Amino acid sequence: MINYHKYRDEFDESLDEDGEYSIGKNFSRLPSQILFEMDEIAYNEQLTEYVDLKKAEYKETVYQDFPAPIAYFLYQSEHSYDNEIHRLHLLRSVWESVIYILYALMLGEVNSKNFSLANFRVFTNQRIKADNGGLLGDKLGYKTEIMRRIIEYDQQNNSQLYLSSVIDINIFDLLEDLNQERNSFSHIAALPAQEAQDRFNDLNPRVLDLLFELDFLEEVSLLRFVSNLGAATNVRFHRYNGRSLQRQIYNKIFTPAEITPVLPILNDQFILFELNGTIFNSSPFIHFTTEVPDIKLCYFKSINRTTGAFIFEQIGGANREFPIQGTSLNGCIHTNLGNLI
């Protein structure tokens, strides 16, 4: 799963901190070059050791910097579980959060760049739909398939999306495998504690590999607009990153050129993403509910076929699912996404 060679430059820099070695007048090489040229096997062994150590320490980075839903559930699965069955379900919530976050990120970037989905096909040559069974459906497998096809298409064509440059397509194989595992235990009413522990011990390393490969999420922020601080280009947000689901103050100064495309979404009705320096709307796919004096993050799950209400799941809340009428979600991106299909 781990792409060790992705870290070669970083590993070489760690070896080359003291500069080149010189022997006589005519020989000068960096330590990384000497090791690689003299013993490539030893070089690769040390590269593997370097990356494995980095991976072993990576949970702390997730706790501190990843979007809050992912960081929250990972921390809970390690430090705040009631029993082995609860722990296994918390771990399941980690990779489900990854799917929800990636899906909202991807559709948010697709929407912000007016990236056409008209030529896309999923599964058995099906067109992507904008309805309850398509982009607005509740099936995690369908979300994973849509994301895979978007990344594949963009990598093979114009590479318009930033996400296609930072996501390895193999990530979706792992997500599909984890979803199959999820389906195998989610509906078992009385899973034995030992079996739950065994499953956790099997799945946890795969989930940590997944997070390690998605290290670009360290730089991704979930935001909600609060106010302007005097000048229109000086903006205060609430940011939701790290293992707490509580808001943090985040002030950002834009240039006049940067603020212009963002102005239409600078209101408190949306959850926004900051990705690679760009801010865009992700509601309703990641949204919020108000609980005075705070707000609670939530995932969009599906549309009630009878009432037409949008069903959301509060992240980390006791009262998990609740409806919001679609008519109150003005300005959310699902409407425009329908125009891109």
C-alpha positions as CSV (number, residue, x, y, z in Angstrom):
1,M,0.0,0.0,0.0
2,I,2.7,2.5,1.0
3,N,4.5,4.2,-1.9
4,Y,7.9,4.3,-0.3
5,H,9.6,6.0,-3.3
6,K,7.2,9.0,-2.8
7,Y,9.5,9.9,0.1
8,R,12.9,9.5,-1.6
9,D,13.5,13.3,-1.8
10,E,12.7,13.7,1.8
11,F,14.8,10.8,2.8
12,D,17.7,12.0,0.7
13,E,17.5,15.4,2.4
14,S,17.8,13.8,5.8
15,L,21.0,12.0,4.7
16,D,22.4,15.1,3.0
17,E,22.0,17.6,5.8
18,D,25.8,18.0,6.2
19,G,26.5,18.4,2.5
20,E,28.8,16.5,0.2
21,Y,31.6,14.2,1.1
22,S,34.9,14.9,-0.7
23,I,37.8,12.5,-1.3
24,G,40.8,14.1,-2.8
25,K,40.4,16.9,-5.4
26,N,38.1,15.2,-7.9
27,F,35.5,13.2,-6.0
28,S,32.6,14.8,-4.3
29,R,29.2,13.2,-3.7
30,L,26.2,13.6,-1.4
31,P,25.8,10.8,1.1
32,S,22.5,9.7,-0.5
33,Q,24.2,9.4,-3.8
34,I,27.1,7.4,-2.4
35,L,24.7,5.0,-0.5
36,F,22.5,4.5,-3.6
37,E,25.4,3.9,-6.0
38,M,27.3,1.6,-3.7
39,D,24.5,-0.5,-2.3
40,E,21.0,0.0,-3.7
41,I,19.6,-2.7,-1.5
42,A,20.9,-1.0,1.7
43,Y,19.6,2.3,0.4
44,N,16.1,0.9,-0.1
45,E,16.2,-0.8,3.3
46,Q,17.0,2.5,5.0
47,L,14.4,4.3,3.0
48,T,11.8,1.7,4.1
49,E,13.0,2.1,7.8
50,Y,12.7,5.9,7.5
51,V,9.2,5.8,6.1
52,D,8.0,3.2,8.6
53,L,9.2,5.3,11.5
54,K,7.5,8.3,10.0
55,K,4.3,6.3,9.6
56,A,4.5,5.0,13.2
57,E,4.5,8.6,14.4
58,Y,1.9,9.9,12.0
59,K,-1.1,9.5,14.3
60,E,-0.1,12.6,16.2
61,T,-0.2,14.6,12.9
62,V,-3.7,13.3,12.2
63,Y,-4.8,14.2,15.7
64,Q,-3.5,17.8,15.3
65,D,-4.0,18.7,11.7
66,F,-6.5,16.6,9.7
67,P,-10.1,17.7,9.1
68,A,-11.9,17.3,12.4
69,P,-14.2,14.3,11.7
70,I,-11.2,12.1,10.7
71,A,-9.0,13.2,13.6
72,Y,-11.8,12.9,16.1
73,F,-12.8,9.4,15.3
74,L,-9.2,8.2,15.1
75,Y,-8.5,9.6,18.5
76,Q,-11.6,8.1,19.9
77,S,-10.7,4.7,18.6
78,E,-7.4,4.9,20.4
79,H,-8.2,6.7,23.6
80,S,-12.0,6.9,24.3
81,Y,-13.8,3.6,23.6
82,D,-16.2,1.7,25.9
83,N,-15.3,-1.8,24.8
84,E,-13.8,-3.7,21.8
85,I,-17.0,-3.6,19.8
86,H,-17.4,0.1,20.3
87,R,-13.7,0.6,19.3
88,L,-14.2,-1.4,16.1
89,H,-17.2,0.8,15.1
90,L,-15.1,4.0,15.9
91,L,-12.5,2.7,13.5
92,R,-15.1,2.2,10.9
93,S,-16.1,5.8,11.4
94,V,-12.6,6.9,10.6
95,W,-12.6,5.5,7.1
96,E,-16.2,6.5,6.5
97,S,-15.2,10.1,7.5
98,V,-12.4,9.8,4.9
99,I,-14.9,9.0,2.3
100,Y,-17.3,11.8,3.2
101,I,-14.4,14.3,3.4
102,L,-12.9,13.3,0.1
103,Y,-16.3,13.2,-1.6
104,A,-17.1,16.8,-0.4
105,L,-13.6,18.0,-1.3
106,M,-13.8,16.5,-4.8
107,L,-17.3,17.7,-5.6
108,G,-16.4,21.1,-4.1
109,E,-13.4,21.4,-6.4
110,V,-15.4,20.0,-9.4
111,N,-18.0,22.7,-8.8
112,S,-15.6,25.5,-8.3
113,K,-13.8,24.8,-11.5
114,N,-17.0,23.9,-13.5
115,F,-15.4,20.5,-14.3
116,S,-17.7,18.7,-16.6
117,L,-18.9,15.2,-15.6
118,A,-20.9,14.7,-18.8
119,N,-18.7,12.0,-20.2
120,F,-18.3,10.0,-17.1
121,R,-19.4,6.4,-16.7
122,V,-19.4,4.4,-13.5
123,F,-19.8,0.7,-12.8
124,T,-21.4,-1.0,-15.9
125,N,-21.2,2.1,-18.2
126,Q,-23.8,4.1,-16.2
127,R,-24.0,7.8,-16.4
128,I,-23.5,9.8,-13.2
129,K,-26.9,11.1,-12.1
130,A,-27.6,14.1,-9.9
131,D,-30.5,12.6,-8.0
132,N,-30.9,10.6,-4.8
133,G,-29.4,7.5,-6.4
134,G,-26.4,9.3,-7.8
135,L,-24.5,12.3,-6.5
136,L,-27.0,12.7,-3.7
137,G,-27.3,9.0,-2.8
138,D,-26.2,7.4,0.5
139,K,-24.1,4.5,-0.8
140,L,-20.5,4.8,0.2
141,G,-19.5,2.4,-2.6
142,Y,-21.1,4.7,-5.2
143,K,-19.2,7.7,-3.7
144,T,-15.9,5.8,-3.9
145,E,-16.6,4.8,-7.5
146,I,-17.4,8.4,-8.6
147,M,-14.2,9.7,-7.0
148,R,-12.1,7.0,-8.6
149,R,-13.5,7.8,-12.1
150,I,-13.1,11.5,-11.6
151,I,-9.4,11.1,-10.7
152,E,-8.7,8.5,-13.4
153,Y,-10.3,10.8,-16.1
154,D,-8.5,13.9,-14.9
155,Q,-5.1,12.2,-14.6
156,Q,-5.5,10.9,-18.2
157,N,-6.6,14.2,-19.6
158,N,-6.0,17.8,-18.6
159,S,-5.3,17.4,-14.9
160,Q,-7.5,20.4,-14.0
161,L,-8.1,19.3,-10.5
162,Y,-5.5,19.7,-7.7
163,L,-6.8,16.5,-6.1
164,S,-5.8,14.4,-9.1
165,S,-2.2,15.4,-8.4
166,V,-2.2,14.3,-4.7
167,I,-4.4,11.3,-4.6
168,D,-3.0,7.9,-5.6
169,I,-5.7,5.9,-7.5
170,N,-4.9,2.9,-5.4
171,I,-6.5,4.6,-2.4
172,F,-9.9,3.7,-3.8
173,D,-9.0,0.0,-3.8
174,L,-8.2,0.2,-0.1
175,L,-11.4,2.1,0.6
176,E,-13.4,-0.5,-1.3
177,D,-11.8,-3.3,0.8
178,L,-12.5,-1.5,4.0
179,N,-16.2,-1.0,3.0
180,Q,-16.5,-4.7,2.3
181,E,-15.1,-5.3,5.8
182,R,-17.6,-2.8,7.1
183,N,-20.5,-4.6,5.5
184,S,-19.4,-7.9,7.1
185,F,-19.7,-6.7,10.7
186,S,-21.9,-3.5,10.8
187,H,-25.2,-5.4,11.1
188,I,-24.1,-8.1,13.5
189,A,-26.0,-7.4,16.7
190,A,-23.8,-9.3,19.1
191,L,-20.3,-9.5,17.8
192,P,-18.1,-11.4,20.3
193,A,-15.5,-9.1,22.0
194,Q,-12.6,-11.3,20.9
195,E,-13.7,-11.2,17.3
196,A,-14.1,-7.4,17.5
197,Q,-10.6,-7.1,18.9
198,D,-9.2,-9.4,16.2
199,R,-10.9,-7.4,13.4
200,F,-9.7,-4.1,14.9
201,N,-6.1,-5.4,15.0
202,D,-6.4,-6.5,11.4
203,L,-8.0,-3.3,10.1
204,N,-6.2,-0.6,12.1
205,P,-2.9,-0.9,10.2
206,R,-4.7,-0.6,6.9
207,V,-6.6,2.5,8.1
208,L,-3.3,4.1,9.3
209,D,-1.7,3.3,5.9
210,L,-4.7,5.0,4.3
211,L,-4.3,8.2,6.4
212,F,-0.5,8.2,5.8
213,E,-1.1,8.1,2.0
214,L,-3.6,10.9,2.3
215,D,-1.0,13.2,3.9
216,F,-2.2,16.2,1.8
217,L,-5.1,16.4,4.2
218,E,-2.7,17.9,6.8
219,E,-3.1,21.1,4.7
220,V,-6.9,20.9,4.3
221,S,-9.2,23.0,6.5
222,L,-12.9,23.0,7.2
223,L,-14.1,26.5,7.6
224,R,-17.2,28.5,8.3
225,F,-17.3,32.3,7.7
226,V,-17.7,34.5,10.8
227,S,-17.1,38.1,9.8
228,N,-14.8,40.6,8.1
229,L,-12.3,42.3,10.3
230,G,-12.4,45.8,9.0
231,A,-11.2,45.5,5.4
232,A,-13.1,43.1,3.1
233,T,-9.9,41.2,2.5
234,N,-9.4,40.5,6.2
235,V,-11.7,37.6,7.1
236,R,-12.4,35.6,10.3
237,F,-13.4,32.0,10.0
238,H,-14.1,29.2,12.4
239,R,-11.9,26.3,11.5
240,Y,-12.6,22.6,12.4
241,N,-9.4,20.7,12.3
242,G,-7.7,18.3,14.7
243,R,-9.2,15.8,17.2
244,S,-11.7,18.2,18.8
245,L,-14.9,19.0,17.0
246,Q,-14.9,22.4,18.6
247,R,-14.3,25.5,16.5
248,Q,-11.0,27.4,16.4
249,I,-10.5,31.0,15.4
250,Y,-8.8,31.3,12.0
251,N,-8.0,34.7,10.5
252,K,-7.0,35.0,6.8
253,I,-5.8,38.0,4.8
254,F,-6.6,37.8,1.1
255,T,-5.3,39.9,-1.7
256,P,-7.9,41.8,-3.8
257,A,-7.5,39.2,-6.6
258,E,-8.0,36.3,-4.2
259,I,-11.1,37.7,-2.5
260,T,-13.1,38.4,-5.6
261,P,-14.1,34.8,-6.5
262,V,-14.6,34.0,-2.8
263,L,-17.0,36.8,-2.0
264,P,-20.2,35.0,-3.1
265,I,-19.7,32.2,-0.6
266,L,-18.5,34.4,2.3
267,N,-21.5,33.9,4.5
268,D,-22.4,31.7,7.4
269,Q,-24.8,29.4,5.5
270,F,-22.1,27.1,4.2
271,I,-19.2,24.9,5.2
272,L,-16.2,25.7,3.1
273,F,-12.9,23.9,2.4
274,E,-9.5,25.5,2.0
275,L,-7.5,23.3,-0.4
276,N,-4.1,24.4,-1.8
277,G,-4.8,28.0,-0.9
278,T,-8.2,28.0,-2.6
279,I,-11.5,28.3,-0.7
280,F,-14.7,26.8,-2.1
281,N,-18.2,25.7,-1.0
282,S,-18.8,22.1,0.1
283,S,-22.3,22.3,1.5
284,P,-24.5,20.3,1.6
285,F,-22.0,17.4,1.5
286,I,-20.3,18.6,4.7
287,H,-22.8,20.9,6.5
288,F,-23.8,22.0,10.0
289,T,-26.6,22.2,12.4
290,T,-27.0,24.9,15.0
291,E,-27.0,24.1,18.7
292,V,-26.8,27.5,20.5
293,P,-24.3,28.8,21.2
294,D,-22.3,26.5,18.8
295,I,-22.7,24.6,15.6
296,K,-22.2,20.9,15.0
297,L,-20.7,19.5,11.8
298,C,-22.7,16.9,9.9
299,Y,-22.6,14.8,6.8
300,F,-25.2,14.8,4.1
301,K,-26.6,11.3,3.9
302,S,-29.6,11.1,1.5
303,I,-32.9,12.6,0.5
304,N,-36.1,11.4,2.0
305,R,-38.1,10.1,-1.0
306,T,-41.4,10.9,0.6
307,T,-40.8,14.4,2.0
308,G,-37.9,15.6,-0.1
309,A,-36.0,16.6,3.0
310,F,-32.3,16.3,3.1
311,I,-31.1,13.9,5.8
312,F,-28.0,14.8,7.7
313,E,-25.9,12.9,10.3
314,Q,-24.4,14.8,13.1
315,I,-20.7,14.0,13.5
316,G,-20.1,12.6,17.0
317,G,-23.6,13.5,18.2
318,A,-26.1,11.4,20.2
319,N,-29.0,12.4,18.0
320,R,-27.4,11.2,14.8
321,E,-29.8,11.9,11.9
322,F,-32.1,14.9,11.3
323,P,-33.8,16.5,8.3
324,I,-33.4,19.9,6.7
325,Q,-35.7,21.0,4.0
326,G,-34.0,21.4,0.6
327,T,-35.5,24.8,0.1
328,S,-33.5,26.2,3.0
329,L,-30.2,25.1,1.4
330,N,-30.0,27.9,-1.1
331,G,-26.6,28.4,-2.6
332,C,-25.4,24.9,-1.9
333,I,-23.5,23.2,-4.7
334,H,-25.8,20.3,-5.5
335,T,-27.9,22.5,-7.7
336,N,-25.0,23.5,-9.9
337,L,-23.5,20.0,-10.0
338,G,-26.6,18.9,-11.8
339,N,-25.6,21.3,-14.6
340,L,-22.2,19.6,-15.0
341,I,-23.6,16.2,-15.7
